[in-house]
Amino acid sequence: MVTSAELRRRHASPWEAAVGHRFVDELGAGTVDDAVLARYLAQDALFLDAFVALLGAAVAASDRPGPRMVVARQLGLVAGDEDDYFTRALARLGVTGPATPADPTAGFLTLMDDARRSADYPTVMTVLLVAEWLYLDWAERLGDAPSDWLYAEWVELHRGPAFAAWVGFLRDEVDRVGADEPAFARAVELELAFFEAAYG
Ligand SMILES: Cc1ncc(CN)c(N)n1
C-alpha cells in the first residue's frame, strides 16, 4: 500500500510549485493585490461549500467511531471560524455575490463531489489530505504573518499545533486505509492551478 509520504514524493513537482507559488509569497508579505485576493477568496468560498460536504462524507463513511468524531470536530471548525473569516474577508474586499467557478474550482468541485458520492472512505480522505496538508506546508514555510487580519487569519487558520495534528491524523488515516493515488495527483494539480487562476 502506498504511503502518504511516498505519494508526496511521487508528486513533488506540482506540490512544490504550489507551495512555492507567487501567491503564497505575496500572502506571507501581505502584498497580494486586492483584486487577486478577492478573486481567490470568492473562488475559495465555492471550494469551501464542497469541502464541508466532503467532510460530511468522511463523517458518514468512516469505518471507526474515533476517527468519525475527529472529522466531525474539524467540520465544526471549518463551518464556524473559517466560514466566519470568509464572511468578513469577502465583505471587506467588496465581493457581494457568489462567483462563477473558474476551471480549477470547477475541477475541484467535481473531484470533491465525485469522492463524496462514491462514499469511499479512502478516496474521501485522500482528497481531504491533499487540501489540508498542502496548505499546512505553505503556511508553515512562511515567517511571522502580516499584521493585517485579512492575511494573518488566513495564514493562522492553516498552521499551528491543532491544524498540524489534524493533518497528522489525515495522514495516519490514509496510511491505515490506503490512498487513492489518482485522486491525490488530481488534487495536487488543482491546488497549483487554483493559485494560478487567482491572477486572472
Ligand atoms: C483550494 C483550497 N485548497 C485547500 C484549502 C484548505 N482547506 C482551501 N481553503 N482552498
Ligand as a Chemical Component Dictionary entry (heavy atoms), coordinates in Angstrom:
data_LIG
# 
_chem_comp.id                   LIG 
_chem_comp.type                 NON-POLYMER 
_chem_comp.pdbx_formal_charge   0 
_chem_comp.three_letter_code    LIG 
# 
loop_
_chem_comp_atom.comp_id 
_chem_comp_atom.atom_id 
_chem_comp_atom.alt_atom_id 
_chem_comp_atom.type_symbol 
_chem_comp_atom.charge 
_chem_comp_atom.model_Cartn_x 
_chem_comp_atom.model_Cartn_y 
_chem_comp_atom.model_Cartn_z 
_chem_comp_atom.pdbx_ordinal 
LIG C1 C1 C 0 -8.309 25.403 -2.944 1  
LIG C2 C2 C 0 -8.115 25.139 -1.475 2  
LIG N1 N1 N 0 -7.442 24.068 -1.079 3  
LIG C3 C3 C 0 -7.302 23.848 0.260  4  
LIG C4 C4 C 0 -7.805 24.648 1.189  5  
LIG C5 C5 C 0 -7.600 24.400 2.634  6  
LIG N2 N2 N 0 -8.638 23.693 3.203  7  
LIG C6 C6 C 0 -8.503 25.735 0.726  8  
LIG N3 N3 N 0 -9.064 26.602 1.559  9  
LIG N4 N4 N 0 -8.661 26.001 -0.624 10 
# 
loop_
_chem_comp_bond.comp_id 
_chem_comp_bond.atom_id_1 
_chem_comp_bond.atom_id_2 
_chem_comp_bond.value_order 
_chem_comp_bond.pdbx_ordinal 
LIG C1 C2 SING 1  
LIG C2 N1 SING 2  
LIG C2 N4 DOUB 3  
LIG N1 C3 DOUB 4  
LIG C3 C4 SING 5  
LIG C4 C5 SING 6  
LIG C4 C6 DOUB 7  
LIG C5 N2 SING 8  
LIG C6 N3 SING 9  
LIG C6 N4 SING 10 
# 
